Amino acid sequence: MALSDTLRANITRFMLRDKIKSATELSRLSGVPQPTLHKFITGKHQTLSLEAVEKLANAFCTDPARLFERELLQLPNPKIQAMLHVMEKMDSYGLDIVLATGTAISQLSEKKV
């Protein structure tokens, strides 16, 4: 898979994780022009500027390098990625909160919410 395909797939995965429904919404959140996003996401353009990648990473609360990681593509479900993201962020508050969050997430997933 080409690097641009990985980036495209990860942008889509982050959009799903963050419940961003359109390039227009992502444009508002990131500051990247909507036509640029639409053309890249749909495959009409194969590149994004470094500035656009940085803006997208900021909108997704992640490091720009994460948008290029192939491992993200291997996660079976965007909800799992979202849960891991929350747990990573909460880790700075201490293990007790992380464990409580993990328990709550587990209970929610059992209920198929």
Phi and psi restraints in degrees (value plus and minus 20) as a CYANA .aco file:
   2 ALA   PHI     -89.2   -49.2
   2 ALA   PSI     135.7   175.7
   3 LEU   PHI     -78.8   -38.8
   3 LEU   PSI     -59.1   -19.1
   4 SER   PHI     -85.5   -45.5
   4 SER   PSI     -53.6   -13.6
   5 ASP   PHI     -88.8   -48.8
   5 ASP   PSI     -58.1   -18.1
   6 THR   PHI     -83.9   -43.9
   6 THR   PSI     -66.2   -26.2
   7 LEU   PHI     -79.3   -39.3
   7 LEU   PSI     -66.5   -26.5
   8 ARG   PHI     -79.8   -39.8
   8 ARG   PSI     -66.2   -26.2
   9 ALA   PHI     -85.2   -45.2
   9 ALA   PSI     -59.0   -19.0
  10 ASN   PHI     -92.1   -52.1
  10 ASN   PSI     -55.4   -15.4
  11 ILE   PHI     -80.2   -40.2
  11 ILE   PSI     -64.3   -24.3
  12 THR   PHI     -82.7   -42.7
  12 THR   PSI     -62.6   -22.6
  13 ARG   PHI     -83.0   -43.0
  13 ARG   PSI     -64.0   -24.0
  14 PHE   PHI     -85.6   -45.6
  14 PHE   PSI     -56.2   -16.2
  15 MET   PHI     -82.0   -42.0
  15 MET   PSI     -63.3   -23.3
  16 LEU   PHI     -83.6   -43.6
  16 LEU   PSI     -63.9   -23.9
  17 ARG   PHI     -79.1   -39.1
  17 ARG   PSI     -62.5   -22.5
  18 ASP   PHI    -112.7   -72.7
  18 ASP   PSI     -13.6    26.4
  19 LYS   PHI      37.5    77.5
  19 LYS   PSI      19.8    59.8
  20 ILE   PHI    -111.1   -71.1
  20 ILE   PSI      98.7   138.7
  21 LYS   PHI    -112.3   -72.3
  21 LYS   PSI     -32.8     7.2
  22 SER   PHI    -173.7  -133.7
  22 SER   PSI     143.9   183.9
  23 ALA   PHI     -85.0   -45.0
  23 ALA   PSI     -50.5   -10.5
  24 THR   PHI     -83.5   -43.5
  24 THR   PSI     -66.1   -26.1
  25 GLU   PHI     -84.8   -44.8
  25 GLU   PSI     -63.4   -23.4
  26 LEU   PHI     -83.4   -43.4
  26 LEU   PSI     -56.6   -16.6
  27 SER   PHI     -81.1   -41.1
  27 SER   PSI     -64.9   -24.9
  28 ARG   PHI     -81.7   -41.7
  28 ARG   PSI     -60.2   -20.2
  29 LEU   PHI     -94.0   -54.0
  29 LEU   PSI     -53.6   -13.6
  30 SER   PHI    -121.3   -81.3
  30 SER   PSI     -47.2    -7.2
  31 GLY   PHI      67.5   107.5
  31 GLY   PSI     -18.3    21.7
  32 VAL   PHI    -103.6   -63.6
  32 VAL   PSI     111.7   151.7
  33 PRO   PHI     -75.3   -35.3
  33 PRO   PSI     118.8   158.8
  34 GLN   PHI     -77.4   -37.4
  34 GLN   PSI     -64.4   -24.4
  35 PRO   PHI     -80.7   -40.7
  35 PRO   PSI     -56.8   -16.8
  36 THR   PHI     -82.3   -42.3
  36 THR   PSI     -67.2   -27.2
  37 LEU   PHI     -83.1   -43.1
  37 LEU   PSI     -67.3   -27.3
  38 HIS   PHI     -79.6   -39.6
  38 HIS   PSI     -66.5   -26.5
  39 LYS   PHI     -84.4   -44.4
  39 LYS   PSI     -56.8   -16.8
  40 PHE   PHI     -92.6   -52.6
  40 PHE   PSI     -67.4   -27.4
  41 ILE   PHI     -82.0   -42.0
  41 ILE   PSI     -57.3   -17.3
  42 THR   PHI    -103.8   -63.8
  42 THR   PSI     -24.3    15.7
  43 GLY   PHI      68.4   108.4
  43 GLY   PSI     -14.4    25.6
  44 LYS   PHI     -91.2   -51.2
  44 LYS   PSI     -49.8    -9.8
  45 HIS   PHI    -138.4   -98.4
  45 HIS   PSI     125.7   165.7
  46 GLN   PHI    -122.5   -82.5
  46 GLN   PSI     -23.1    16.9
  47 THR   PHI    -153.6  -113.6
  47 THR   PSI     135.3   175.3
  48 LEU   PHI    -149.1  -109.1
  48 LEU   PSI     127.1   167.1
  49 SER   PHI     -88.8   -48.8
  49 SER   PSI     137.7   177.7
  50 LEU   PHI     -79.7   -39.7
  50 LEU   PSI     -58.1   -18.1
  51 GLU   PHI     -80.9   -40.9
  51 GLU   PSI     -62.6   -22.6
  52 ALA   PHI     -84.6   -44.6
  52 ALA   PSI     -61.9   -21.9
  53 VAL   PHI     -82.5   -42.5
  53 VAL   PSI     -62.4   -22.4
  54 GLU   PHI     -83.6   -43.6
  54 GLU   PSI     -61.5   -21.5
  55 LYS   PHI     -84.1   -44.1
  55 LYS   PSI     -60.8   -20.8
  56 LEU   PHI     -84.8   -44.8
  56 LEU   PSI     -64.2   -24.2
  57 ALA   PHI     -79.0   -39.0
  57 ALA   PSI     -62.5   -22.5
  58 ASN   PHI     -82.6   -42.6
  58 ASN   PSI     -61.9   -21.9
  59 ALA   PHI     -83.2   -43.2
  59 ALA   PSI     -54.2   -14.2
  60 PHE   PHI    -109.9   -69.9
  60 PHE   PSI     -17.6    22.4
  61 CYS   PHI      35.2    75.2
  61 CYS   PSI      28.9    68.9
  62 THR   PHI    -162.2  -122.2
  62 THR   PSI     153.2   193.2
  63 ASP   PHI    -102.2   -62.2
  63 ASP   PSI     121.9   161.9
  64 PRO   PHI     -73.9   -33.9
  64 PRO   PSI     -55.0   -15.0
  65 ALA   PHI     -81.5   -41.5
  65 ALA   PSI     -51.1   -11.1
  66 ARG   PHI     -82.8   -42.8
  66 ARG   PSI     -47.8    -7.8
  67 LEU   PHI     -88.9   -48.9
  67 LEU   PSI     -35.7     4.3
  68 PHE   PHI    -124.8   -84.8
  68 PHE   PSI     -18.4    21.6
  69 GLU   PHI     -96.4   -56.4
  69 GLU   PSI     105.6   145.6
  70 ARG   PHI     -90.5   -50.5
  70 ARG   PSI     -45.8    -5.8
  71 GLU   PHI     -81.0   -41.0
  71 GLU   PSI     -51.3   -11.3
  72 LEU   PHI     -79.4   -39.4
  72 LEU   PSI     -52.2   -12.2
  73 LEU   PHI     -88.5   -48.5
  73 LEU   PSI     -40.8    -0.8
  74 GLN   PHI    -107.1   -67.1
  74 GLN   PSI     -28.6    11.4
  75 LEU   PHI     -90.6   -50.6
  75 LEU   PSI     113.1   153.1
  76 PRO   PHI     -91.9   -51.9
  76 PRO   PSI     -39.0     1.0
  77 ASN   PHI    -173.6  -133.6
  77 ASN   PSI     111.3   151.3
  78 PRO   PHI     -79.2   -39.2
  78 PRO   PSI     -47.8    -7.8
  79 LYS   PHI     -86.1   -46.1
  79 LYS   PSI     -55.9   -15.9
  80 ILE   PHI     -84.7   -44.7
  80 ILE   PSI     -63.8   -23.8
  81 GLN   PHI     -80.7   -40.7
  81 GLN   PSI     -61.8   -21.8
  82 ALA   PHI     -82.6   -42.6
  82 ALA   PSI     -62.1   -22.1
  83 MET   PHI     -84.1   -44.1
  83 MET   PSI     -63.0   -23.0
  84 LEU   PHI     -82.5   -42.5
  84 LEU   PSI     -59.8   -19.8
  85 HIS   PHI     -81.5   -41.5
  85 HIS   PSI     -66.1   -26.1
  86 VAL   PHI     -81.3   -41.3
  86 VAL   PSI     -64.3   -24.3
  87 MET   PHI     -85.7   -45.7
  87 MET   PSI     -57.5   -17.5
  88 GLU   PHI     -82.0   -42.0
  88 GLU   PSI     -64.6   -24.6
  89 LYS   PHI     -84.7   -44.7
  89 LYS   PSI     -58.2   -18.2
  90 MET   PHI     -98.6   -58.6
  90 MET   PSI     -36.0     4.0
  91 ASP   PHI     -77.7   -37.7
  91 ASP   PSI     -50.9   -10.9
  92 SER   PHI     -87.4   -47.4
  92 SER   PSI     -36.8     3.2
  93 TYR   PHI    -110.5   -70.5
  93 TYR   PSI     -28.6    11.4
  94 GLY   PHI     100.0   140.0
  94 GLY   PSI     135.2   175.2
  95 LEU   PHI     -83.2   -43.2
  95 LEU   PSI     -55.8   -15.8
  96 ASP   PHI     -79.3   -39.3
  96 ASP   PSI     -63.8   -23.8
  97 ILE   PHI     -87.6   -47.6
  97 ILE   PSI     -59.9   -19.9
  98 VAL   PHI     -82.0   -42.0
  98 VAL   PSI     -64.9   -24.9
  99 LEU   PHI     -84.9   -44.9
  99 LEU   PSI     -60.6   -20.6
 100 ALA   PHI     -83.8   -43.8
 100 ALA   PSI     -61.0   -21.0
 101 THR   PHI     -85.3   -45.3
 101 THR   PSI     -64.6   -24.6
 102 GLY   PHI     -79.8   -39.8
 102 GLY   PSI     -60.4   -20.4
 103 THR   PHI     -84.5   -44.5
 103 THR   PSI     -64.5   -24.5
 104 ALA   PHI     -83.6   -43.6
 104 ALA   PSI     -62.6   -22.6
 105 ILE   PHI     -83.6   -43.6
 105 ILE   PSI     -62.0   -22.0
 106 SER   PHI     -80.7   -40.7
 106 SER   PSI     -63.0   -23.0
 107 GLN   PHI     -85.2   -45.2
 107 GLN   PSI     -59.5   -19.5
 108 LEU   PHI     -85.6   -45.6
 108 LEU   PSI     -61.6   -21.6
 109 SER   PHI     -87.5   -47.5
 109 SER   PSI     -49.6    -9.6
 110 GLU   PHI     -89.0   -49.0
 110 GLU   PSI     -47.8    -7.8
 111 LYS   PHI    -106.2   -66.2
 111 LYS   PSI     -22.2    17.8
 112 LYS   PHI      39.0    79.0
 112 LYS   PSI      25.0    65.0
